Amino acid sequence: MSSNSTLMQHVYYSTVSEALTDLRQKGYTIDFNLEENCIVCHSGKFHPEDFEVTEIYRYEGNTDPADEATVYGIESATGIKGVLVTGYGMYDTEMSTELLHKLNISR
């Protein structure tokens, strides 16, 4: 994986579940979760310099901001591929500026 990886977003999925199904078929099989300054999975912790976001799909609720979600396709420097799904209010914890920038999140 190169630090010059290109973010790819070729397809629009009408639902989060469609995006997850297709990403899993592409090999994004690990479920990542957010921690303060990193993402985590059963294989360990990954700081912003340890992974690349390769795909992003954003979903906005028509009337309720609580229906908003973002699906990330993520690949670690060690080749682990997985997904991170965030929703409205997920950014209330303290996260480093570097992690926020990596996930393209504004506060």
Buried (B, 14 or more C-beta within 10 A) or exposed (E): EEEEEEEEEEEEBEEBEBBBEBBBEEEBEBEBEBBEBBBBBEEEEBBBEBBBBBBBBEBEEEEEEEEBBBBBBBBBEEEBBBBBBBBBEBBEEEBEEEBBEBBEEEE
